[in-house]
Amino acid sequence: MLIAHEEGRSGRGRRVLVELRPAPDPLSAEELRRREEELERLIIKAACRRAARLAEGLGGLEPADGHAPVRA
């Protein structure tokens, strides 16, 4: 099954396409834990990038870690 989700704001939009497939075998507790940790890392990384973009919009404030602002 395919699920499409569109999100738009200020003329910009994102399209996310997700394919749901049944797993051939149930995942082990270890594999589920590993995948959950990876998902948490990805969420934190995305939140940090978003915060950096918002900070740039506030006058290019320097990040607290001392790194130069990211320019896209």
ZAFI-757706 format. One record per residue: x, y, z of N, C-alpha, C, CB in turn. Coordinates in steps of 0.001 Angstrom, whole numbers, plus 500000, padded with zeros to 6 digits. Atoms other than C-alpha are relative to their C-alpha. Glycine has a CB too. Layout:
! ZAFI-757706
XYZXYZXYZXYZ;...
! end
This chain:
! ZAFI-757706
500847498841500000500000500000500000500903501235500000499031499990501219;499260498752500054501276503484499152499178501104500650500357500367498544;500644498864499359500480506557501205500749501250499559499988499855501567;499379498741500392501129510058499862499496501093500932499692500345498508;500359498894499118501163513119502080500641501260499444500456499733501478;499468498727500481501532516677500844499817501053501067499314500432498687;500005498957498999502350519598503048500417501281499309500939499659501200;499627498755500657502389523172501862499877501180500939499145500225498772;500032498784499205503152526516503423500821501040499251500551499761501457;499296498897500655504123529838501866500467499637498595501189500425500837;499636500334501369504142528397498364500980498857499868500563501182499346;499084501140500047506548525629499297499229498759500398501236500214500935;500684501227499645505454522045499495500946498824500007498862499741499053;499228501232499950506806518648500285499060498856499696500695499809501383;500781501185500272505595515349499038500766498814500561499717499834498474;499386501173499384506308512239501050499209498788499542500030500110501572;500622501226500461505579508839499587500512498854500859500291499749498494;499639501081499090505539505891501976499380498715499497499542500303501450;500495501309500399505214502258501020499951499103501234500896499374498884;500159500905498868503837499928503657500013498563499476498678500303500786;499907501404500395504830496285503291500015499134501241501260499742499140;499931500894498838504275493372505635501424499455500146498977498828499861;498668500551499728507474492165507275499936498489499867500510500411501419;500020501449500166508408488601506357500037499263501345501175499562499138;499887500588498664509325487788509975499939501121501023501321499175500152;500000498957498951508704489670513205501441500378500363499232499506501275;498666499533499640511679491809514225500305499668501449500130501507499762;499574500283498626513680490961517315499930501279500830501441499409500027;500020498851499097513578493222520343501239500865499767499931499535501477;498755499271500266517207494176519586499874500851498736501179499019499861;500167499263501260516351495215515998499001501145500169499532499049498876;500973498932499742513302497199517142500647501138500785498781499448500770;499305498986499210515461499018519717500965500791499130500752499351501169;499047499337500898518120499786517078499277500959499065500791498959499184;500765499143500915515513501159514669499397501198500719498894499197499324;500556498898499220513900503254517394501081501048500291499389499475501319;498894499080499742517287504784518308500369500777498741501222499235500525;499681499325501259518000505564514649498931501034499663500132498976498855;501084499056500243514598507216514278500124501219500910498644499320500208;499793498885499070515258509328517385501136500899499533500294499475501410;498877499203500509518618510437515925499571500844498804501175499087499605;500456499262501177516952511429512649499072501148500383499290499060499032;500918498947499549514238513408514452500787501140500626498967499441501011;499176498970499352516830515264516561500791500775498954500960499366501036;499233499353501058518953515985513484499116500965499214500615498949499060;500922499135500744515935517389511606499608501217500833498742499215499582;500371498882499127514941519529514600501148501006500101499615499485501406;498841499109499920518475520946514865500171500798498708501275499193500292;499905499283501281518554521812511161498913501060499890499896499016498820;501107499028500040515164523501511445500308501178500916498658499331500416;499653498930499071516329525484514480501079500907499399500480499411501341;498947499203500627519434526606512551499420500901498918501085499089499405;500632499180501037517281527797509641499195501137500629499090499133499104;500768498956499322514999529683512028500918501064500594499127499389501099;499041499052499425518005531276513749500560500920498922501146499250500704;499528499172501108519287532486510381498973501062499654500305499138498771;501066499048500284515926534137509825499900501096501042498687499284499900;500020499003498926516424536032513089501265500845500001499832499318501354;498828499132500083519475537873511862501316499252499949500017500928501157;498757500757500127521997535103511379500733499825501310500902500668499021;499371500205498695522629534435515051500987498846499933498938499732501080;499003501062499950525697532347515760499470498837500832501334500523500583;500412501153499189524923528794516927500798499926501298500171498696499206;499367500092498677525763528053520570501263499153499979499023499424501006;498828500877500022528329525424519552501213500655499350499668498719499271;498877499282500571530526528044517864500210499790498516501216499620500702;499862500229501431530095526737514316499359501148499229499364498653499599;500573498955500838529399529189511528498613499579499537500912500298498788;501339500332500483525765529387510354500065499254498680499159501264499846;500069500790501227524855526920507617499316500828498929499244498657500231;500595499275501129524181528569504275499566498986498961501004501033499385;500499500958501005522008526687501794499979500583498629498621499527500352;
! end
